[in-house]
Amino acid sequence: MRRFKIAIRIKKRYQGRQRDSHQDLINERIPYGFKRILVIGSDGKKIGILSRQEALNKSVQEELDLVIISKNGEVPVAKIIDYGKFRYERKKREQENKRNSKTIDQKEIRISANIGMNDLLVKVKSARKFIEKGNNIKISLAFKGRQIVSKDIGFAKMNQFIEDLADIAQVDKKPQLYGRFYDAYLSPIKKK
């Protein structure tokens, strides 16, 4: 019973940590298939093309690690560096890229062909909030039952919806009929 509790404690302690998703080829993990390797020194200068064993010996002399930077190409490229520092810098680069990338969400608003005027205004109001936050919008007008016969009514509702948002949104894709849905796509107007 005691062993079980210890196992649970260990599991909880490491639960929130993320493992390094990269499988780097370093030192002795470099496969024997890499007979010739282009080696870059710790100072950033090119040493030249060496055999696997010579490259490993060179890294041992400098008391650093030999890390394969690029295995694509005719000759793999390796660098003599401190592996811990290399991982730290790569992690920082990835975090910076993630911070600089901007995700744009797409929200969908559904209306029907026989929607009332006040209900339509409520939907326009919520769409306006989404656009002001910078989200793209997909407007779907669904035809139910025999409403598909009067497509012009649905098309008029869709155009009215788009006109109400014309001051803050631009039409990316005009309304088109897909089966029983009219779909249109709007995005915020980009400010100069």
C-alpha positions in Angstrom: 0.0 0.0 0.0 2.8 2.4 0.8 4.5 1.9 -2.6 1.3 2.9 -4.3 1.1 6.2 -2.5 4.8 7.0 -3.4 4.0 6.3 -7.1 1.1 8.7 -7.0 3.2 11.5 -5.4 5.9 11.1 -8.0 3.4 11.2 -10.8 1.8 14.4 -9.5 5.2 16.1 -9.1 6.1 15.7 -12.8 2.6 16.2 -14.1 2.8 19.8 -15.2 6.2 19.7 -16.9 6.6 19.6 -20.6 9.2 17.4 -22.2 11.5 18.6 -24.9 9.7 17.6 -28.2 13.0 17.6 -30.2 15.0 14.5 -30.7 18.5 16.0 -31.1 21.4 13.9 -32.3 24.2 14.7 -29.9 27.6 13.1 -29.2 27.3 9.3 -29.1 23.7 9.4 -30.4 24.9 10.5 -33.8 24.4 7.4 -36.0 27.3 5.6 -37.6 25.6 6.2 -41.0 26.9 9.8 -40.8 30.4 9.0 -42.0 31.3 12.6 -43.0 30.1 15.6 -41.1 30.6 19.3 -41.7 31.7 20.7 -38.4 31.3 24.2 -37.1 33.5 25.2 -34.2 32.4 26.8 -30.9 33.5 30.2 -32.2 31.2 29.9 -35.2 33.9 29.3 -37.8 33.8 26.4 -40.2 36.3 23.6 -39.2 35.6 21.5 -42.3 34.4 18.0 -43.2 35.5 15.4 -40.7 34.7 11.8 -40.0 32.2 11.1 -37.2 35.0 9.9 -34.8 37.2 12.9 -35.6 34.3 15.3 -34.9 33.5 13.6 -31.6 37.2 13.8 -30.6 37.3 17.5 -31.4 34.2 18.1 -29.2 35.8 16.1 -26.4 39.0 18.2 -26.6 36.9 21.4 -26.3 34.8 19.8 -23.4 31.6 20.6 -25.3 28.9 18.7 -27.1 28.7 17.8 -30.8 25.1 18.6 -31.9 23.7 17.8 -35.4 22.1 21.1 -36.6 21.0 19.9 -40.0 20.8 16.4 -41.2 19.2 17.3 -44.5 21.5 17.6 -47.5 24.4 15.7 -48.8 26.6 16.2 -45.7 25.0 16.7 -42.3 26.0 19.8 -40.4 27.1 19.6 -36.7 28.2 22.3 -34.3 30.4 22.1 -31.2 28.4 23.9 -28.5 27.2 23.5 -24.9 24.0 21.4 -25.3 22.2 22.9 -22.3 22.7 26.5 -23.7 21.6 25.3 -27.1 18.3 23.9 -25.7 17.7 27.1 -23.7 18.2 29.4 -26.7 16.0 27.2 -28.9 13.3 27.3 -26.2 13.5 31.1 -26.0 13.3 31.4 -29.8 10.2 29.3 -29.9 8.5 31.3 -27.1 9.3 34.5 -28.9 7.9 33.2 -32.1 4.8 32.0 -30.3 4.4 35.4 -28.6 4.8 37.3 -32.0 2.3 35.1 -33.8 -1.3 36.3 -33.8 -4.2 33.9 -33.9 -7.4 35.1 -35.5 -10.5 33.4 -34.4 -13.5 32.9 -36.7 -16.9 33.2 -35.1 -20.1 32.0 -36.7 -23.4 33.7 -36.5 -26.5 31.8 -37.6 -29.7 33.5 -38.7 -32.8 32.2 -40.5 -34.8 33.5 -43.4 -37.8 34.5 -41.3 -35.8 36.2 -38.5 -37.5 39.2 -37.0 -36.1 42.7 -37.3 -35.2 43.0 -33.6 -33.7 39.6 -33.5 -31.6 40.5 -36.5 -30.4 43.7 -34.7 -29.3 41.6 -31.7 -27.3 39.3 -34.0 -25.8 42.4 -35.7 -24.8 43.8 -32.3 -23.1 40.6 -31.2 -21.3 40.4 -34.6 -20.1 44.0 -34.1 -18.6 43.0 -30.8 -16.7 40.1 -32.4 -15.4 42.3 -35.2 -14.2 45.0 -32.8 -12.2 42.3 -31.0 -10.5 41.5 -34.3 -12.2 38.2 -35.1 -13.4 37.1 -38.5 -17.1 36.3 -38.9 -19.0 33.6 -40.8 -22.6 34.4 -41.3 -24.8 31.4 -42.0 -28.4 31.8 -43.1 -30.2 28.5 -42.7 -33.3 27.6 -44.8 -35.6 25.2 -42.9 -38.2 23.1 -44.7 -39.8 24.8 -47.6 -38.1 28.1 -47.0 -35.6 27.1 -49.7 -38.2 28.0 -52.3 -38.0 31.7 -51.4 -34.3 32.2 -51.6 -34.6 35.9 -52.4 -36.0 36.7 -48.9 -33.0 35.0 -47.3 -30.6 36.8 -49.7 -32.2 40.1 -48.7 -31.8 39.4 -45.0 -28.2 38.4 -45.6 -27.5 41.6 -47.5 -29.2 43.7 -44.8 -27.0 42.1 -42.2 -23.8 42.8 -44.2 -24.9 46.5 -44.8 -25.4 47.0 -41.1 -21.8 46.0 -40.5 -20.3 47.8 -43.6 -18.8 50.6 -41.5 -16.4 48.3 -39.5 -16.3 45.1 -41.6 -15.3 44.2 -45.2 -16.7 41.3 -47.1 -14.1 38.6 -47.8 -16.5 36.2 -49.5 -19.9 37.3 -50.8 -23.0 35.3 -49.9 -23.2 31.9 -51.7 -25.7 29.1 -51.4 -24.3 25.8 -50.2 -27.1 23.3 -49.9 -29.5 24.8 -47.4 -27.2 27.5 -46.2 -26.2 31.0 -47.4 -22.7 31.6 -46.2 -20.8 34.9 -46.2 -17.4 35.8 -44.6 -16.6 39.2 -43.0 -13.3 40.5 -41.5 -12.5 43.7 -39.7 -11.4 46.7 -41.9 -7.6 47.1 -41.6 -6.6 50.5 -40.4 -3.7 52.3 -42.0 
